[in-house]
């Protein structure tokens, strides 16, 4: 059974809120909650992923629209993969599957000013690792700025086996667009600076 200390895991939730608070201070807007995005992340990236047939069935059931090759490239750049767009009552979501060597599933959406919490994401990951062997371990936060001036903050943790080898990784990535969100996400950023929230589940390359 995975041993995931609640206090360690919730640190990620608290850290993620730091960027939300900073964005909120720049331009007042009500932060979103993570109920819907965490639910989609759990369905696509924790339950269906990495099985292609299960992913296709889920995408079809939710009326997700397959991305064009150019749309996939805009998210994955030179990495191979595929994806879908999914419009709900609350936001437009981009769901991407990156093919090996880095096998990854990500769900992202734009928000006005980040998330009020990521507790539902934390709960989903804890439930996922509950039946697996290993320890859920926090990794140091990652912060960077793109040449375009976007601020990116990543909050990763990993499932580590008894030998210390990482078997799977999970991450919340927040990107502050500072009022420069582009179409088709501009409407979802209305009232704030525009903070993209991305939730990722990744299997490292096989040795």
GROMACS elastic network, one bead per residue, 0.5 to 0.9 nm:
[ bonds ]
;  ai    aj funct       b0    kb
    1   129     6  0.79037   500
    1   130     6  0.59896   500
    1   131     6  0.55825   500
    1   132     6  0.52659   500
    1   134     6  0.66966   500
    1   135     6  0.83771   500
    2   126     6  0.85901   500
    2   129     6  0.58594   500
    2   130     6  0.52985   500
    2   131     6  0.66686   500
    2   132     6  0.54215   500
    2   135     6  0.51690   500
    2   136     6  0.67905   500
    2   159     6  0.80764   500
    3   129     6  0.85480   500
    3   130     6  0.77381   500
    3   133     6  0.80741   500
    3   134     6  0.66534   500
    3   136     6  0.62766   500
    4     7     6  0.87119   500
    4     8     6  0.75236   500
    4     9     6  0.70521   500
    4   126     6  0.69668   500
    4   129     6  0.82613   500
    4   130     6  0.82165   500
    4   134     6  0.88485   500
    4   135     6  0.60292   500
    4   137     6  0.73641   500
    5     8     6  0.54028   500
    5     9     6  0.63791   500
    5    10     6  0.87205   500
    5   135     6  0.88942   500
    5   136     6  0.77280   500
    5   137     6  0.87133   500
    6     9     6  0.52179   500
    6    10     6  0.60474   500
    6    11     6  0.86436   500
    6   126     6  0.88412   500
    7    10     6  0.53845   500
    7    11     6  0.65022   500
    8    11     6  0.53688   500
    8    12     6  0.75679   500
    8   136     6  0.87698   500
    8   137     6  0.76974   500
    8   138     6  0.67960   500
    9    12     6  0.57722   500
    9    13     6  0.73705   500
    9   122     6  0.67828   500
    9   126     6  0.84538   500
    9   136     6  0.80533   500
    9   137     6  0.80244   500
    9   138     6  0.70952   500
    9   157     6  0.83039   500
   10    14     6  0.63954   500
   10    15     6  0.85954   500
   10   118     6  0.86946   500
   10   119     6  0.73128   500
   10   122     6  0.71152   500
   11    14     6  0.51279   500
   11    15     6  0.60687   500
   11    16     6  0.85600   500
   11   138     6  0.84653   500
   12    15     6  0.50001   500
   12    16     6  0.60478   500
   12    17     6  0.86237   500
   12   118     6  0.81380   500
   12   122     6  0.81447   500
   12   138     6  0.79155   500
   12   141     6  0.86619   500
   12   155     6  0.60923   500
   12   156     6  0.78126   500
   12   157     6  0.84704   500
   12   172     6  0.82877   500
   13    16     6  0.52560   500
   13    17     6  0.64918   500
   13   117     6  0.63582   500
   13   118     6  0.51446   500
   13   119     6  0.61154   500
   13   121     6  0.86146   500
   13   122     6  0.73143   500
   13   155     6  0.86924   500
   14    17     6  0.52439   500
   14    18     6  0.68947   500
   14   117     6  0.77986   500
   14   118     6  0.82176   500
   15    18     6  0.53541   500
   15    19     6  0.76388   500
   15   141     6  0.83284   500
   15   155     6  0.74232   500
   16    19     6  0.59341   500
   16    20     6  0.68518   500
   16   114     6  0.86477   500
   16   115     6  0.79397   500
   16   117     6  0.78328   500
   16   118     6  0.74089   500
   16   153     6  0.80324   500
   16   154     6  0.81867   500
   16   155     6  0.70015   500
   16   172     6  0.75633   500
   16   173     6  0.83172   500
   16   174     6  0.75931   500
   17    21     6  0.60568   500
   17    22     6  0.85627   500
   17   114     6  0.77227   500
   17   115     6  0.67785   500
   17   116     6  0.66985   500
   17   117     6  0.66092   500
   17   118     6  0.80720   500
   18    21     6  0.51907   500
   18    22     6  0.63154   500
   18    23     6  0.87076   500
   19    22     6  0.50086   500
   19    23     6  0.61073   500
   19    24     6  0.83841   500
   19   113     6  0.85953   500
   19   114     6  0.72751   500
   19   115     6  0.89468   500
   19   153     6  0.75638   500
   19   174     6  0.73737   500
   19   175     6  0.87610   500
   19   176     6  0.80238   500
   19   195     6  0.87887   500
   20    23     6  0.51888   500
   20    24     6  0.59955   500
   20    25     6  0.86124   500
   20    31     6  0.73711   500
   20   113     6  0.57591   500
   20   115     6  0.60534   500
   20   116     6  0.72221   500
   20   174     6  0.84904   500
   20   176     6  0.89137   500
   20   195     6  0.78844   500
   21    25     6  0.61616   500
   21    26     6  0.88127   500
   21    31     6  0.88943   500
   21   113     6  0.78580   500
   21   114     6  0.79793   500
   21   116     6  0.87351   500
   22    25     6  0.51942   500
   22    26     6  0.65988   500
   22   113     6  0.85022   500
   23    26     6  0.52569   500
   23    27     6  0.67713   500
   23    28     6  0.81584   500
   23    29     6  0.88428   500
   23   112     6  0.84819   500
   23   113     6  0.53438   500
   23   114     6  0.71586   500
   23   176     6  0.71376   500
   23   178     6  0.79536   500
   23   192     6  0.75678   500
   23   193     6  0.63120   500
   23   194     6  0.80447   500
   23   195     6  0.74610   500
   24    27     6  0.55500   500
   24    28     6  0.51915   500
   24    29     6  0.61486   500
   24    30     6  0.77875   500
   24    31     6  0.75853   500
   24   112     6  0.83805   500
   24   113     6  0.53897   500
   24   114     6  0.78223   500
   24   192     6  0.71307   500
   24   193     6  0.77746   500
   25    28     6  0.61391   500
   25    29     6  0.87906   500
   25   113     6  0.89656   500
   26   113     6  0.89953   500
   26   178     6  0.83795   500
   26   192     6  0.79057   500
   26   193     6  0.70479   500
   27   112     6  0.89216   500
   27   113     6  0.80458   500
   27   191     6  0.73869   500
   27   192     6  0.52501   500
   27   193     6  0.61365   500
   28   112     6  0.88781   500
   28   113     6  0.79480   500
   28   191     6  0.70745   500
   28   192     6  0.61580   500
   28   193     6  0.85825   500
   29   112     6  0.62481   500
   29   113     6  0.61534   500
   29   190     6  0.84479   500
   29   191     6  0.53514   500
   29   192     6  0.51627   500
   29   193     6  0.84765   500
   30   112     6  0.73390   500
   30   113     6  0.69340   500
   30   114     6  0.87024   500
   30   115     6  0.89337   500
   30   116     6  0.83605   500
   30   191     6  0.81322   500
   30   192     6  0.81877   500
   31   111     6  0.73511   500
   31   112     6  0.66559   500
   31   113     6  0.52388   500
   31   114     6  0.54281   500
   31   115     6  0.51354   500
   31   116     6  0.52548   500
   31   117     6  0.88057   500
   31   192     6  0.88833   500
   32    35     6  0.89429   500
   32   111     6  0.66653   500
   32   112     6  0.77564   500
   32   113     6  0.75343   500
   32   114     6  0.63778   500
   32   116     6  0.57704   500
   32   117     6  0.81842   500
   33    36     6  0.77363   500
   33    37     6  0.84515   500
   33   114     6  0.85253   500
   33   115     6  0.53744   500
   33   116     6  0.52688   500
   33   117     6  0.60209   500
   33   118     6  0.75608   500
   33   120     6  0.89600   500
   34    37     6  0.54571   500
   34    38     6  0.56116   500
   34    39     6  0.81949   500
   34   115     6  0.63652   500
   34   116     6  0.74485   500
   34   117     6  0.62854   500
   34   118     6  0.56525   500
   34   119     6  0.75069   500
   34   120     6  0.62718   500
   34   121     6  0.70674   500
   35    38     6  0.53951   500
   35    39     6  0.60967   500
   35    40     6  0.87889   500
   35   118     6  0.83832   500
   35   119     6  0.87123   500
   35   120     6  0.60666   500
   35   121     6  0.79840   500
   36    39     6  0.50516   500
   36    40     6  0.62878   500
   36    41     6  0.85558   500
   36    90     6  0.84259   500
   37    40     6  0.51261   500
   37    41     6  0.60163   500
   37    42     6  0.85163   500
   37    93     6  0.82898   500
   37   107     6  0.72732   500
   37   108     6  0.75769   500
   37   109     6  0.77519   500
   37   120     6  0.89315   500
   37   121     6  0.81367   500
   37   197     6  0.87592   500
   37   198     6  0.88342   500
   37   199     6  0.82240   500
   38    42     6  0.60356   500
   38    43     6  0.85356   500
   38   107     6  0.86890   500
   38   118     6  0.79334   500
   38   119     6  0.88412   500
   38   120     6  0.58775   500
   38   122     6  0.85987   500
   38   123     6  0.89984   500
   38   124     6  0.72093   500
   38   199     6  0.79206   500
   39    42     6  0.51497   500
   39    43     6  0.61799   500
   39    44     6  0.86297   500
   39   120     6  0.79124   500
   39   121     6  0.78828   500
   39   124     6  0.80029   500
   40    43     6  0.50442   500
   40    44     6  0.59574   500
   40    45     6  0.78661   500
   40   107     6  0.72670   500
   41    44     6  0.53743   500
   41    45     6  0.52119   500
   41    46     6  0.67679   500
   41    47     6  0.87812   500
   41    95     6  0.87088   500
   41   105     6  0.85055   500
   41   106     6  0.72961   500
   41   107     6  0.58005   500
   41   108     6  0.87678   500
   41   121     6  0.78597   500
   41   124     6  0.84555   500
   41   199     6  0.67595   500
   41   200     6  0.79281   500
   41   201     6  0.86765   500
   42    45     6  0.55761   500
   42    47     6  0.61626   500
   42    48     6  0.84524   500
   42   121     6  0.79018   500
   42   124     6  0.61256   500
   42   125     6  0.77687   500
   42   128     6  0.84171   500
   43    46     6  0.60665   500
   43    47     6  0.52444   500
   43    48     6  0.62488   500
   43    49     6  0.83806   500
   43    58     6  0.80152   500
   44    47     6  0.60188   500
   44    48     6  0.51118   500
   44    49     6  0.58917   500
   44    50     6  0.87644   500
   44    54     6  0.86638   500
   44    55     6  0.65003   500
   44    58     6  0.73225   500
   44    59     6  0.82838   500
   44    95     6  0.81684   500
   44   105     6  0.76644   500
   44   106     6  0.84701   500
   44   107     6  0.81358   500
   45    48     6  0.61634   500
   45    50     6  0.74209   500
   45    55     6  0.87359   500
   45    97     6  0.87800   500
   45   104     6  0.82380   500
   45   105     6  0.53454   500
   45   106     6  0.67955   500
   45   107     6  0.78387   500
   45   199     6  0.88712   500
   45   200     6  0.75261   500
   45   201     6  0.61862   500
   45   202     6  0.88641   500
   46    49     6  0.59251   500
   46    50     6  0.83218   500
   46   105     6  0.86237   500
   46   124     6  0.81440   500
   46   125     6  0.77125   500
   46   128     6  0.66483   500
   46   201     6  0.73231   500
   47    50     6  0.82986   500
   47    51     6  0.89626   500
   47    54     6  0.85960   500
   47    55     6  0.89816   500
   47   128     6  0.81581   500
   48    51     6  0.59346   500
   48    52     6  0.79257   500
   48    53     6  0.83758   500
   48    54     6  0.51131   500
   48    55     6  0.53109   500
   48    56     6  0.89015   500
   48    57     6  0.89613   500
   48    58     6  0.75260   500
   49    52     6  0.71821   500
   49    54     6  0.72808   500
   49    55     6  0.62956   500
   49    97     6  0.84505   500
   49   104     6  0.85158   500
   49   105     6  0.69700   500
   49   201     6  0.88467   500
   50    54     6  0.81757   500
   50    55     6  0.75875   500
   50    97     6  0.84251   500
   50   103     6  0.78438   500
   50   104     6  0.80695   500
   50   105     6  0.78261   500
   51    54     6  0.53967   500
   51    55     6  0.62487   500
   51    56     6  0.87614   500
   52    55     6  0.50993   500
   52    56     6  0.61407   500
   52    57     6  0.86332   500
   53    56     6  0.51313   500
   53    57     6  0.61793   500
   53    58     6  0.85881   500
   54    57     6  0.51800   500
   54    58     6  0.61461   500
   54    59     6  0.85718   500
   55    58     6  0.51672   500
   55    59     6  0.60670   500
   55    60     6  0.85418   500
   56    59     6  0.51295   500
   56    60     6  0.61127   500
   56    61     6  0.85408   500
   57    60     6  0.51574   500
   57    61     6  0.60810   500
   57    62     6  0.86627   500
   58    61     6  0.50218   500
   58    62     6  0.62329   500
   58    63     6  0.85571   500
   58    64     6  0.85310   500
   59    62     6  0.52503   500
   59    63     6  0.61065   500
   59    64     6  0.50441   500
   59    65     6  0.77406   500
   59    66     6  0.84543   500
   59    84     6  0.74957   500
   59    86     6  0.84772   500
   60    64     6  0.60394   500
   60    65     6  0.81622   500
   61    64     6  0.77530   500
   62    86     6  0.76703   500
   63    86     6  0.71655   500
   63    87     6  0.87066   500
   64    84     6  0.57685   500
   64    85     6  0.55908   500
   64    87     6  0.75231   500
   65    83     6  0.84499   500
   65    84     6  0.51326   500
   65    85     6  0.51312   500
   65    86     6  0.63668   500
   65    87     6  0.88885   500
   66    82     6  0.79192   500
   66    83     6  0.59454   500
   66    85     6  0.64383   500
   66    86     6  0.89663   500
   67    70     6  0.78719   500
   67    71     6  0.56073   500
   67    72     6  0.60435   500
   67    82     6  0.69596   500
   67    83     6  0.53481   500
   67    85     6  0.64932   500
   67    94     6  0.88427   500
   67    96     6  0.89172   500
   68    71     6  0.50978   500
   68    72     6  0.62805   500
   68    73     6  0.86094   500
   68    82     6  0.83716   500
   68    83     6  0.82787   500
   68    84     6  0.86715   500
   69    72     6  0.51755   500
   69    73     6  0.61951   500
   69    74     6  0.87221   500
   69    82     6  0.76858   500
   70    74     6  0.62281   500
   70    75     6  0.89879   500
   71    74     6  0.50881   500
   71    75     6  0.68641   500
   71    76     6  0.88368   500
   71    82     6  0.89455   500
   71    83     6  0.83270   500
   72    75     6  0.54657   500
   72    76     6  0.60243   500
   72    77     6  0.75530   500
   72    80     6  0.84938   500
   72    81     6  0.70617   500
   72    82     6  0.58060   500
   72    83     6  0.62001   500
   72    84     6  0.85173   500
   72    96     6  0.74465   500
   73    76     6  0.50567   500
   73    78     6  0.66587   500
   73    79     6  0.76466   500
   73    80     6  0.81480   500
   73    81     6  0.84523   500
   73    82     6  0.87154   500
   74    77     6  0.55937   500
   75    94     6  0.88956   500
   75    96     6  0.77844   500
   76    79     6  0.53063   500
   76    80     6  0.70884   500
   76    81     6  0.73068   500
   76    82     6  0.86796   500
   76    96     6  0.80156   500
   76    97     6  0.88422   500
   76    98     6  0.71552   500
   77    80     6  0.81611   500
   79    98     6  0.68903   500
   79    99     6  0.74800   500
   79   100     6  0.87627   500
   79   102     6  0.87428   500
   80    97     6  0.86234   500
   80    98     6  0.59654   500
   80    99     6  0.54295   500
   80   100     6  0.77438   500
   81    96     6  0.72809   500
   81    97     6  0.54379   500
   81   100     6  0.85123   500
   82    95     6  0.85973   500
   82    96     6  0.58555   500
   82    97     6  0.53841   500
   82    98     6  0.67188   500
   82    99     6  0.80466   500
   83    94     6  0.72329   500
   83    95     6  0.53666   500
   83    97     6  0.58163   500
   83    98     6  0.85143   500
   84    93     6  0.82249   500
   84    94     6  0.60043   500
   84    95     6  0.52283   500
   84    96     6  0.65510   500
   84    97     6  0.89774   500
   85    92     6  0.69837   500
   85    93     6  0.56312   500
   85    95     6  0.62740   500
   85    96     6  0.87964   500
   86    91     6  0.83705   500
   86    92     6  0.58212   500
   86    93     6  0.50060   500
   86    94     6  0.64761   500
   86    95     6  0.76461   500
   87    90     6  0.78202   500
   87    91     6  0.60104   500
   87    93     6  0.61224   500
   87    94     6  0.88831   500
   88    91     6  0.54811   500
   88    92     6  0.63545   500
   88    93     6  0.78602   500
   89    92     6  0.85219   500
   90   188     6  0.81837   500
   91   109     6  0.67400   500
   91   110     6  0.73755   500
   91   111     6  0.81350   500
   91   185     6  0.84685   500
   91   187     6  0.87989   500
   91   188     6  0.61521   500
   92   108     6  0.86103   500
   92   109     6  0.61621   500
   92   110     6  0.75538   500
   92   184     6  0.81348   500
   92   185     6  0.70862   500
   92   188     6  0.75221   500
   93   107     6  0.67889   500
   93   108     6  0.56385   500
   93   110     6  0.79122   500
   94   106     6  0.79901   500
   94   107     6  0.58254   500
   94   108     6  0.53414   500
   94   109     6  0.64902   500
   95   105     6  0.73838   500
   95   106     6  0.56867   500
   95   108     6  0.65745   500
   96   104     6  0.80066   500
   96   105     6  0.57496   500
   96   106     6  0.53131   500
   96   107     6  0.66705   500
   96   108     6  0.86684   500
   97   103     6  0.73985   500
   97   104     6  0.57022   500
   97   106     6  0.66564   500
   98   101     6  0.86560   500
   98   102     6  0.66763   500
   98   103     6  0.53921   500
   98   105     6  0.63539   500
   98   106     6  0.84127   500
   98   202     6  0.89175   500
   99   102     6  0.62272   500
   99   104     6  0.69329   500
  100   104     6  0.80201   500
  100   203     6  0.88178   500
  100   204     6  0.86941   500
  100   205     6  0.69466   500
  100   206     6  0.89625   500
  101   203     6  0.88637   500
  101   204     6  0.74640   500
  101   206     6  0.74572   500
  102   202     6  0.70439   500
  102   203     6  0.64435   500
  102   204     6  0.56764   500
  102   205     6  0.54563   500
  102   206     6  0.88445   500
  103   201     6  0.85916   500
  103   202     6  0.57373   500
  103   203     6  0.52974   500
  103   204     6  0.68248   500
  103   205     6  0.73528   500
  104   200     6  0.69726   500
  104   201     6  0.56755   500
  104   203     6  0.62698   500
  104   204     6  0.85142   500
  105   199     6  0.83564   500
  105   200     6  0.57358   500
  105   201     6  0.53559   500
  105   202     6  0.63935   500
  106   198     6  0.65928   500
  106   199     6  0.55225   500
  106   201     6  0.64941   500
  106   202     6  0.85234   500
  107   197     6  0.82892   500
  107   198     6  0.56464   500
  107   199     6  0.54035   500
  107   200     6  0.67124   500
  108   173     6  0.89932   500
  108   196     6  0.68054   500
  108   197     6  0.54572   500
  108   199     6  0.63493   500
  108   200     6  0.86917   500
  109   185     6  0.80230   500
  109   188     6  0.82042   500
  109   195     6  0.85688   500
  109   196     6  0.56204   500
  109   197     6  0.55775   500
  109   198     6  0.67048   500
  110   113     6  0.87717   500
  110   114     6  0.81559   500
  110   181     6  0.82315   500
  110   185     6  0.61501   500
  110   186     6  0.80369   500
  110   187     6  0.88104   500
  110   188     6  0.56813   500
  110   189     6  0.59934   500
  110   194     6  0.64519   500
  110   195     6  0.58052   500
  110   197     6  0.62386   500
  110   198     6  0.87923   500
  111   114     6  0.55702   500
  111   115     6  0.76713   500
  111   185     6  0.86951   500
  111   188     6  0.56144   500
  111   189     6  0.50056   500
  111   190     6  0.80357   500
  111   192     6  0.78878   500
  111   193     6  0.85677   500
  111   194     6  0.56611   500
  111   195     6  0.52408   500
  111   196     6  0.59256   500
  111   197     6  0.71786   500
  112   187     6  0.89537   500
  112   188     6  0.65072   500
  112   190     6  0.57291   500
  112   191     6  0.58043   500
  112   193     6  0.58677   500
  112   195     6  0.59834   500
  112   196     6  0.84540   500
  113   116     6  0.88833   500
  113   176     6  0.82124   500
  113   189     6  0.75398   500
  113   191     6  0.82146   500
  113   192     6  0.53748   500
  113   193     6  0.60624   500
  113   194     6  0.57842   500
  113   195     6  0.53450   500
  113   196     6  0.85308   500
  114   117     6  0.88252   500
  114   174     6  0.74938   500
  114   175     6  0.88557   500
  114   176     6  0.83867   500
  114   194     6  0.76660   500
  114   195     6  0.51897   500
  114   196     6  0.70610   500
  114   197     6  0.67504   500
  115   118     6  0.67929   500
  115   195     6  0.87200   500
  115   197     6  0.77427   500
  117   120     6  0.77730   500
  117   121     6  0.88039   500
  118   121     6  0.52759   500
  118   122     6  0.63670   500
  118   123     6  0.87519   500
  118   172     6  0.85800   500
  119   123     6  0.60881   500
  119   124     6  0.85663   500
  120   124     6  0.61268   500
  120   125     6  0.86908   500
  121   124     6  0.50961   500
  121   125     6  0.63158   500
  121   126     6  0.86237   500
  121   172     6  0.87084   500
  121   199     6  0.81252   500
  122   125     6  0.52781   500
  122   126     6  0.61531   500
  122   127     6  0.86201   500
  123   126     6  0.51063   500
  123   127     6  0.61371   500
  123   128     6  0.85958   500
  124   127     6  0.51700   500
  124   128     6  0.62033   500
  124   129     6  0.88159   500
  125   129     6  0.62217   500
  125   130     6  0.84295   500
  125   170     6  0.79205   500
  126   129     6  0.53213   500
  126   130     6  0.59598   500
  126   136     6  0.84381   500
  127   130     6  0.51187   500
  127   131     6  0.77651   500
  128   131     6  0.68119   500
  128   132     6  0.78355   500
  129   132     6  0.51508   500
  129   133     6  0.77308   500
  129   134     6  0.83279   500
  129   135     6  0.87213   500
  129   136     6  0.78535   500
  129   159     6  0.77412   500
  130   133     6  0.80144   500
  132   135     6  0.89687   500
  132   159     6  0.89214   500
  133   159     6  0.84694   500
  133   160     6  0.84533   500
  133   161     6  0.67610   500
  133   162     6  0.84790   500
  134   159     6  0.59864   500
  134   160     6  0.52084   500
  134   162     6  0.63314   500
  134   164     6  0.89705   500
  134   167     6  0.86287   500
  135   158     6  0.79392   500
  135   159     6  0.54725   500
  135   160     6  0.52029   500
  135   161     6  0.64454   500
  135   162     6  0.79845   500
  136   157     6  0.68136   500
  136   158     6  0.55621   500
  136   160     6  0.63652   500
  137   156     6  0.88955   500
  137   157     6  0.54227   500
  137   158     6  0.52808   500
  137   159     6  0.63424   500
  137   160     6  0.69875   500
  138   141     6  0.87422   500
  138   155     6  0.83583   500
  138   156     6  0.65108   500
  138   158     6  0.65602   500
  139   142     6  0.88591   500
  139   155     6  0.74293   500
  139   156     6  0.54620   500
  139   158     6  0.71460   500
  140   154     6  0.88581   500
  140   155     6  0.72490   500
  140   156     6  0.71039   500
  140   157     6  0.82048   500
  141   153     6  0.71311   500
  141   154     6  0.56547   500
  141   156     6  0.65676   500
  142   152     6  0.79744   500
  142   153     6  0.56361   500
  142   155     6  0.65116   500
  142   156     6  0.79975   500
  142   173     6  0.89681   500
  143   151     6  0.74680   500
  143   152     6  0.56115   500
  143   154     6  0.62956   500
  143   155     6  0.89440   500
  144   150     6  0.83626   500
  144   151     6  0.60563   500
  144   152     6  0.52481   500
  144   153     6  0.66359   500
  144   154     6  0.87965   500
  145   148     6  0.79036   500
  145   149     6  0.58427   500
  145   150     6  0.54784   500
  145   152     6  0.59811   500
  145   153     6  0.88239   500
  146   149     6  0.52092   500
  146   150     6  0.52711   500
  146   151     6  0.67255   500
  146   152     6  0.77661   500
  147   150     6  0.75286   500
  149   176     6  0.89829   500
  149   177     6  0.79021   500
  149   178     6  0.82825   500
  150   175     6  0.65417   500
  150   176     6  0.57036   500
  150   177     6  0.52883   500
  150   178     6  0.70488   500
  150   180     6  0.89228   500
  151   174     6  0.80897   500
  151   175     6  0.55775   500
  151   176     6  0.51452   500
  151   177     6  0.71118   500
  151   178     6  0.83739   500
  152   173     6  0.69573   500
  152   174     6  0.56912   500
  152   176     6  0.64860   500
  153   172     6  0.82669   500
  153   173     6  0.56619   500
  153   174     6  0.52340   500
  153   175     6  0.64903   500
  153   176     6  0.85793   500
  154   171     6  0.65873   500
  154   172     6  0.57598   500
  154   174     6  0.64080   500
  154   175     6  0.87248   500
  155   170     6  0.84286   500
  155   171     6  0.54430   500
  155   172     6  0.52510   500
  155   173     6  0.63560   500
  155   174     6  0.86324   500
  156   169     6  0.70773   500
  156   170     6  0.56460   500
  156   172     6  0.65445   500
  156   173     6  0.83382   500
  157   168     6  0.88538   500
  157   169     6  0.58959   500
  157   170     6  0.54851   500
  157   171     6  0.63803   500
  158   166     6  0.63578   500
  158   167     6  0.75019   500
  158   168     6  0.58150   500
  158   170     6  0.60737   500
  158   171     6  0.85910   500
  159   165     6  0.84468   500
  159   166     6  0.57943   500
  159   167     6  0.57612   500
  159   168     6  0.52774   500
  159   169     6  0.61873   500
  159   170     6  0.83149   500
  160   163     6  0.78237   500
  160   164     6  0.55760   500
  160   165     6  0.54252   500
  160   167     6  0.59337   500
  160   168     6  0.75133   500
  160   169     6  0.88647   500
  161   164     6  0.53502   500
  161   165     6  0.54947   500
  161   166     6  0.65091   500
  161   167     6  0.69492   500
  162   165     6  0.73929   500
  163   166     6  0.89294   500
  166   169     6  0.73544   500
  166   203     6  0.87045   500
  166   204     6  0.76051   500
  167   202     6  0.89487   500
  167   203     6  0.64900   500
  167   204     6  0.67958   500
  168   201     6  0.73229   500
  168   202     6  0.57779   500
  168   204     6  0.65239   500
  169   200     6  0.80209   500
  169   201     6  0.58785   500
  169   202     6  0.51848   500
  169   203     6  0.64785   500
  169   204     6  0.77018   500
  170   199     6  0.75905   500
  170   200     6  0.55335   500
  170   202     6  0.63979   500
  171   198     6  0.80097   500
  171   199     6  0.58202   500
  171   200     6  0.51056   500
  171   201     6  0.67665   500
  171   202     6  0.86032   500
  172   197     6  0.71597   500
  172   198     6  0.57054   500
  172   200     6  0.64649   500
  173   196     6  0.79540   500
  173   197     6  0.59840   500
  173   199     6  0.64133   500
  173   200     6  0.79390   500
  174   195     6  0.64230   500
  174   196     6  0.55953   500
  174   198     6  0.63557   500
  174   199     6  0.89380   500
  175   194     6  0.82299   500
  175   195     6  0.53526   500
  175   196     6  0.50192   500
  175   197     6  0.67599   500
  175   198     6  0.83390   500
  176   179     6  0.83122   500
  176   180     6  0.89936   500
  176   181     6  0.89884   500
  176   193     6  0.70107   500
  176   194     6  0.60702   500
  176   196     6  0.65706   500
  177   180     6  0.52493   500
  177   181     6  0.57531   500
  177   193     6  0.62558   500
  177   194     6  0.52498   500
  177   195     6  0.59209   500
  177   196     6  0.76350   500
  178   181     6  0.77488   500
  178   192     6  0.84292   500
  178   194     6  0.62429   500
  178   195     6  0.78748   500
  179   186     6  0.89399   500
  179   189     6  0.79964   500
  179   190     6  0.89056   500
  179   192     6  0.70751   500
  179   194     6  0.57097   500
  179   195     6  0.88674   500
  180   186     6  0.81202   500
  180   193     6  0.75001   500
  180   194     6  0.71984   500
  181   184     6  0.86220   500
  181   185     6  0.63691   500
  181   186     6  0.52028   500
  181   187     6  0.87707   500
  181   188     6  0.89282   500
  181   189     6  0.68219   500
  181   193     6  0.80306   500
  181   194     6  0.59213   500
  181   195     6  0.83448   500
  181   196     6  0.88584   500
  182   185     6  0.58089   500
  182   186     6  0.52874   500
  182   187     6  0.89815   500
  183   186     6  0.52242   500
  183   187     6  0.78581   500
  184   187     6  0.73060   500
  184   188     6  0.84885   500
  185   188     6  0.54038   500
  185   189     6  0.66497   500
  185   194     6  0.88347   500
  186   189     6  0.51752   500
  186   190     6  0.64849   500
  186   194     6  0.78279   500
  187   190     6  0.52344   500
  187   191     6  0.89968   500
  188   191     6  0.87413   500
  188   194     6  0.78421   500
  189   192     6  0.58994   500
  189   193     6  0.67365   500
  189   195     6  0.72023   500
  189   196     6  0.86236   500
  190   193     6  0.78754   500
  190   194     6  0.73659   500
  191   194     6  0.82970   500
  192   195     6  0.81357   500
  203   206     6  0.84298   500
  204   207     6  0.88196   500
